[in-house]
Amino acid sequence: MSRIVIEHLARVEGHGGITVELEGDTVGSVRFDVFEAARLLEPLVRGKYYQEVAPILSRICAICSVAHSLTSLKATENAFQVRVSPQTESLRELLYLGESIESHALHLFLLAIPDYLNYPSAIALAADNPGAVALGLRLKKLGNLIQETIGGRAIHPVNAVPGGFGKAPTVDQLIELRSAVARGMADAEAAIDVMASLPEADFCHSHTIYAALRSPSLDSYYAGDEVMVVSNGDRAMVRAADYRTLTNERAVAHSTAKHSTFRGEPFMVGSLARLTVNPQRLAGRLAAAMKRLKLQLPADNPMDNNNAQALELIADVERALTIVEELLGTGVKDERPVPIHPRAATGTAITEAPRGLLIHSYTYDAEGRITSADVITPTALNAASMEMHFRRAVEQCADRDEAVIGKRLQMIARDRKSTRLNSSHLGI
């Protein structure tokens, strides 16, 4: 028996590795080893008042702090039957778009593209191709600007509060933001050119089940309370309140990240899943860009998730510009947050973090203090399917060269995971 061991996955946030055991040409065990310690944030919020929960749980991930903060607020408001204003809905969606733009730009240009071009890092890539790295950094800066303008700061937003926002953006801020987002459209289009020029990552093919939020407008990361699961043309719907039928989390011996399955099968979440579930989004600029990337849906290559992120960059910038123009057109009201009246209840929220479905579910007592919390991250939903794709990549590699296999496995890992490796609540 021989083993291929990747002791440390570089260019991801968190600590993990990959282990493959081979018996001749037969692939034995394939493990996605996540050995980062559990942070136990769910027990930490037990007994906390509802206003304290989102600021704490946004610390699960700095890159996707907006996703955790807004999903937390949505779950709390669901429990207390709070309905926020249309302006708050628009501002939250815009804030979410800022995070997606930042995260996708960071992932594609600083983490993924160096792999395609055989560079060890974005710094090395910048020495030979400074334009590509500068393009990614400009898009990341745009995402940061949106988050800072709407959320109060670029990381761990402080302006989003239960019932609304602490302060609405000013007209001058929105005018400045509109100009920046309008300029960002050219950069988003240029990102498609960069992705289309890369060598094909055609080393893993597998039937894959996809799961994503079915949003009312089809292009929302925040709105909606149903998940659609797509497999071989079959579609199943899962309501937010029934999320455990989707997740089915179980602990595995080799990882501190739990594995999730739907009806006993692993599934994939993220950009590729979102486009598969909501193909109506692929019109206009996205349809043209999809053709340039030669992407076909449903895809059987998990590496197409990178192309899907590039498509979402165009959609996100375009949608952000639309929201800003709508806010300027209707006028931004200096409205106060909706009053909160705590009650004993459970609230569940599902949104789309940059890496895929994110679930927060809380139970409150009559005073508005949490008695139990459940947070399920995209990693916990993706881990089982990542191991499946690792196995397929090894099985489909005619060359048993350790360096070739190791690079392909790391590319799959970075394609799917550039944020927190562990689930927030493991070991409880």
C-alpha positions in Angstrom: 0.0 0.0 0.0 1.2 3.5 -0.8 0.0 6.8 0.5 -0.2 10.4 -0.8 -0.4 12.8 2.0 -0.9 16.6 1.8 -0.1 17.6 5.3 -1.2 21.2 4.9 -3.5 22.8 2.4 -2.0 26.2 1.5 -4.0 29.2 0.4 -7.1 28.4 2.5 -8.2 29.8 5.8 -7.9 27.2 8.5 -5.9 24.0 8.8 -6.4 20.8 6.9 -4.9 18.2 4.7 -5.7 15.3 2.3 -4.8 11.6 2.6 -5.1 9.1 -0.2 -4.3 5.4 0.2 -3.5 3.3 -2.9 -3.3 -0.4 -3.2 -1.6 -0.8 -6.6 -4.0 0.9 -9.1 -6.9 0.6 -6.7 -7.9 3.7 -4.7 -8.6 2.9 -1.1 -9.3 5.5 1.6 -9.6 9.1 0.5 -9.8 11.6 3.4 -10.3 15.3 3.7 -8.5 15.8 7.0 -9.7 18.9 8.9 -7.8 19.1 12.1 -8.5 22.7 13.2 -9.9 22.7 16.7 -13.6 23.3 17.2 -14.3 26.9 18.3 -17.6 26.1 20.1 -19.2 29.4 19.3 -22.7 27.9 19.6 -22.4 27.2 23.3 -20.8 30.7 23.6 -24.0 32.4 22.6 -26.3 30.4 24.9 -27.8 32.8 27.4 -26.9 35.8 25.3 -29.5 38.5 24.6 -30.6 38.6 21.0 -28.7 41.9 20.2 -25.4 40.2 21.1 -25.7 37.2 18.9 -24.9 38.4 15.4 -21.7 40.3 16.4 -20.4 37.2 18.1 -21.2 34.7 15.3 -19.9 36.9 12.6 -16.5 36.0 14.0 -16.9 32.5 12.6 -15.2 33.8 9.5 -13.6 37.2 8.7 -14.0 36.7 4.9 -17.7 35.9 5.2 -18.5 37.9 8.3 -21.4 39.7 6.5 -23.0 36.3 5.6 -22.9 35.2 9.2 -24.1 38.5 10.6 -27.1 38.9 8.2 -28.1 35.2 8.4 -28.0 35.6 12.2 -30.2 38.7 12.1 -32.6 36.9 9.7 -32.9 33.9 12.0 -33.6 36.2 15.0 -36.2 38.2 13.2 -37.8 35.0 12.0 -38.1 33.8 15.6 -39.6 37.1 16.7 -41.9 37.5 13.7 -40.2 40.8 12.7 -40.7 42.0 9.1 -38.1 44.6 8.1 -38.7 47.4 5.6 -38.1 47.1 1.8 -35.3 49.5 2.2 -33.6 47.3 4.7 -34.0 44.3 2.4 -32.3 46.2 -0.4 -29.5 47.4 1.8 -28.9 43.9 3.2 -28.8 42.5 -0.3 -26.3 45.2 -1.4 -24.2 44.4 1.6 -24.2 40.7 0.8 -23.2 41.5 -2.8 -20.2 43.5 -1.5 -19.0 40.4 0.4 -19.5 38.1 -2.6 -17.6 40.5 -4.9 -14.7 40.7 -2.4 -14.6 37.0 -1.7 -14.9 35.8 -5.4 -12.2 38.3 -6.4 -9.9 37.2 -3.7 -10.5 33.5 -4.4 -10.1 33.6 -8.1 -7.1 35.9 -8.5 -5.1 35.3 -5.3 -5.9 31.7 -4.6 -7.1 29.8 -7.7 -5.5 31.3 -10.8 -1.9 30.8 -9.6 -2.7 27.0 -9.6 -3.8 27.1 -13.2 -0.6 28.9 -14.3 1.8 26.9 -12.1 2.7 29.7 -9.7 3.1 29.0 -6.0 1.4 32.2 -4.9 -0.2 35.4 -6.2 3.0 37.3 -5.3 4.9 35.1 -7.7 2.2 35.5 -10.3 2.3 39.3 -9.9 6.0 39.3 -10.8 5.2 38.1 -14.3 1.5 39.2 -14.7 0.9 42.2 -12.5 -2.2 43.2 -14.5 -4.2 40.1 -13.5 -3.4 40.5 -9.8 -4.2 44.2 -9.9 -7.5 43.4 -11.6 -8.4 41.0 -8.7 -7.3 43.5 -6.1 -9.5 46.3 -7.7 -12.5 44.0 -7.6 -11.8 43.0 -4.0 -11.5 46.7 -3.1 -14.9 47.4 -4.7 -16.4 44.7 -2.5 -14.8 46.2 0.5 -16.1 49.6 -0.3 -19.7 48.3 -0.6 -19.3 46.6 2.8 -17.8 49.6 4.5 -20.5 52.0 3.0 -23.4 49.9 4.0 -22.1 47.8 7.0 -20.0 50.5 8.7 -16.7 48.7 8.1 -15.3 46.2 5.6 -15.0 43.3 8.1 -17.6 42.3 10.8 -20.3 44.9 10.0 -21.6 47.0 12.9 -24.3 48.9 11.1 -26.6 45.9 10.5 -28.8 45.4 13.6 -31.9 43.5 14.5 -34.8 45.1 12.7 -32.8 47.2 10.2 -29.7 49.4 10.2 -28.2 51.7 12.7 -27.7 54.4 10.1 -28.7 54.6 6.4 -26.1 55.6 3.9 -26.2 59.2 2.7 -27.0 60.3 -0.8 -23.4 61.4 -1.3 -22.1 58.0 -0.2 -24.4 56.3 -2.6 -23.4 58.6 -5.5 -19.8 57.8 -4.8 -20.6 54.1 -4.6 -22.5 54.2 -7.9 -19.5 55.6 -9.7 -17.2 52.9 -8.2 -19.6 50.1 -9.0 -20.1 51.4 -12.6 -16.3 51.3 -13.1 -16.3 47.8 -11.7 -18.4 46.4 -14.6 -15.4 46.6 -16.9 -13.2 44.8 -14.4 -15.9 42.1 -14.0 -15.9 41.6 -17.8 -12.1 41.5 -17.8 -12.2 38.8 -15.2 -14.1 36.6 -17.8 -11.3 37.2 -20.3 -8.7 36.1 -17.7 -10.6 32.9 -16.8 -11.3 32.1 -20.5 -7.5 32.2 -21.2 -6.6 29.7 -18.5 -5.6 26.1 -19.3 -8.5 23.7 -18.8 -8.8 21.9 -15.5 -10.2 18.8 -17.0 -9.2 16.1 -14.6 -12.3 15.3 -12.5 -15.7 14.3 -13.8 -18.5 13.0 -11.6 -22.2 13.1 -11.4 -22.9 15.7 -8.7 -26.0 16.7 -6.7 -26.4 20.4 -6.3 -28.2 22.4 -3.6 -28.8 26.1 -3.4 -31.3 28.7 -2.2 -34.3 29.2 -4.4 -34.7 32.9 -4.0 -37.8 34.8 -5.0 -35.9 37.0 -7.5 -33.5 34.2 -8.5 -30.5 36.5 -8.0 -30.6 37.0 -4.2 -28.1 35.7 -1.7 -30.3 36.9 1.2 -33.9 36.5 0.4 -35.8 33.2 0.3 -36.5 30.3 2.7 -36.4 27.3 0.4 -33.5 25.2 -0.8 -33.7 23.3 -4.1 -31.7 20.1 -4.6 -31.0 19.1 -8.3 -29.9 15.7 -9.4 -30.1 14.3 -12.9 -33.0 16.6 -13.7 -34.9 15.7 -10.6 -35.7 18.6 -8.2 -36.6 18.5 -4.5 -37.5 21.4 -2.3 -36.5 21.8 1.4 -38.0 24.5 3.6 -35.8 26.4 6.0 -37.7 24.9 9.0 -36.9 21.4 7.6 -33.2 22.1 7.1 -32.1 19.0 9.0 -33.5 16.8 6.3 -31.0 18.4 4.0 -27.9 18.5 6.3 -28.0 15.2 8.1 -24.7 16.1 9.7 -22.6 13.3 11.1 -19.2 13.3 12.7 -16.3 11.5 11.0 -13.2 10.1 12.7 -10.6 11.9 10.5 -12.1 15.4 10.6 -13.4 18.1 12.9 -15.7 19.1 10.1 -18.9 17.1 10.0 -20.2 15.6 6.8 -23.7 16.2 5.3 -25.8 14.2 2.9 -29.2 14.5 1.3 -31.1 11.2 1.2 -27.8 9.5 1.8 -25.9 11.2 -1.0 -23.2 13.9 -0.8 -24.1 17.2 -2.5 -22.3 20.4 -3.6 -23.1 24.0 -2.6 -21.6 27.2 -3.9 -21.5 29.2 -7.1 -21.9 26.3 -9.5 -24.9 25.0 -7.5 -26.5 28.4 -7.5 -26.4 28.7 -11.3 -27.6 25.1 -11.7 -30.6 25.7 -9.4 -31.4 29.2 -10.8 -30.5 28.9 -14.6 -32.9 31.8 -15.4 -30.1 34.1 -14.1 -28.0 33.2 -17.1 -29.3 35.9 -19.5 -27.8 39.0 -21.0 -24.2 39.6 -20.0 -24.1 36.3 -18.2 -25.2 34.3 -21.2 -22.5 35.8 -23.3 -19.8 35.3 -20.6 -21.0 31.7 -20.1 -20.4 31.0 -23.8 -16.9 32.5 -23.6 -16.1 30.2 -20.7 -17.6 27.2 -22.5 -19.5 26.3 -19.4 -22.5 24.0 -19.7 -25.0 23.2 -17.0 -25.5 20.9 -15.3 -21.7 20.5 -15.0 -20.0 17.2 -14.1 -16.6 18.9 -13.4 -16.3 20.5 -9.9 -13.6 22.8 -11.2 -16.2 24.6 -13.1 -17.1 26.3 -9.8 -14.3 28.8 -10.6 -16.0 29.7 -13.8 -19.3 30.0 -12.0 -17.7 32.5 -9.6 -16.4 34.6 -12.5 -20.0 34.6 -13.9 -21.3 35.7 -10.5 -18.8 38.5 -10.4 -20.6 40.0 -13.4 -24.0 39.4 -11.9 -23.0 40.8 -8.6 -21.6 44.0 -9.9 -24.6 44.5 -12.2 -27.1 43.8 -9.4 -25.2 46.1 -7.0 -25.4 48.9 -9.5 -29.1 48.3 -10.0 -29.8 48.4 -6.2 -27.8 51.6 -5.7 -29.6 53.3 -8.6 -32.9 52.2 -7.2 -32.0 53.6 -3.8 -31.0 56.9 -5.3 -34.1 57.0 -7.4 -36.6 56.4 -4.6 -34.6 58.3 -2.0 -33.1 56.8 1.1 -35.1 57.2 4.3 -33.4 57.8 7.6 -35.6 55.1 9.1 -35.1 53.5 12.5 -34.9 49.7 13.0 -38.2 47.9 13.4 -39.0 47.4 17.2 -38.2 44.0 18.5 -40.6 42.2 20.9 -38.9 39.0 22.2 -40.9 35.8 22.6 -40.2 32.2 23.2 -39.7 30.8 19.7 -37.4 29.2 17.2 -36.2 30.9 14.1 -34.2 29.5 11.1 -32.6 31.3 8.3 -30.9 30.1 5.1 -28.8 32.4 2.9 -26.0 32.0 0.3 -22.6 32.7 1.6 -19.9 33.1 -1.1 -19.0 29.4 -0.7 -22.6 28.1 -0.5 -25.6 27.6 1.7 -25.3 29.0 5.3 -27.8 28.0 8.0 -28.4 29.6 11.4 -31.2 28.3 13.7 -31.9 29.7 17.2 -34.3 29.0 20.0 -35.1 31.9 22.3 -36.8 32.2 25.7 -39.5 34.7 26.5 -36.8 37.3 27.5 -35.0 37.1 24.2 -32.0 35.0 25.3 -30.8 32.1 23.3 -31.3 28.6 24.8 -29.8 26.7 21.8 -28.1 27.6 18.5 -27.2 25.6 15.4 -24.9 27.0 12.7 -24.1 24.9 9.6 -21.4 26.3 7.4 -20.8 25.6 3.6 -17.8 23.5 4.6 -19.9 21.1 6.6 -22.3 20.8 3.6 -19.5 20.4 1.0 -17.0 18.2 2.9 -18.6 14.8 1.8 -18.8 15.8 -1.8 -15.2 17.1 -1.7 -14.0 13.7 -0.6 -16.1 12.2 -3.5 -14.4 14.5 -6.0 -11.0 13.8 -4.6 -11.6 10.1 -5.1 -12.8 10.6 -8.7 -9.8 12.8 -9.5 -7.4 10.0 -8.3 -9.4 7.3 -10.1 -9.4 9.2 -13.3 -5.7 10.1 -13.2 -3.8 7.7 -15.4 -0.5 8.9 -14.0 0.0 7.7 -10.4 2.7 10.4 -10.0 2.3 11.9 -6.5 3.1 15.4 -7.6 0.4 15.3 -10.3 -2.2 13.9 -8.0 -1.3 16.2 -5.2 -1.7 19.3 -7.3 -5.0 18.2 -8.7 -6.4 17.5 -5.2 -5.2 20.9 -3.9 -6.8 22.6 -6.9 -10.2 20.9 -6.1 -9.8 21.9 -2.5 -9.1 25.5 -3.3 -11.8 25.6 -5.9 -14.4 24.8 -3.2 -12.9 26.1 0.0 -11.0 29.3 0.6 -12.6 30.2 3.9 -13.0 28.5 7.2 -12.2 24.8 7.1 -14.0 23.8 10.2 -17.7 23.9 11.2 -18.3 26.2 14.1 -20.0 23.7 16.4 -18.1 20.5 16.2 -17.7 18.3 19.2 -20.7 19.7 21.1 
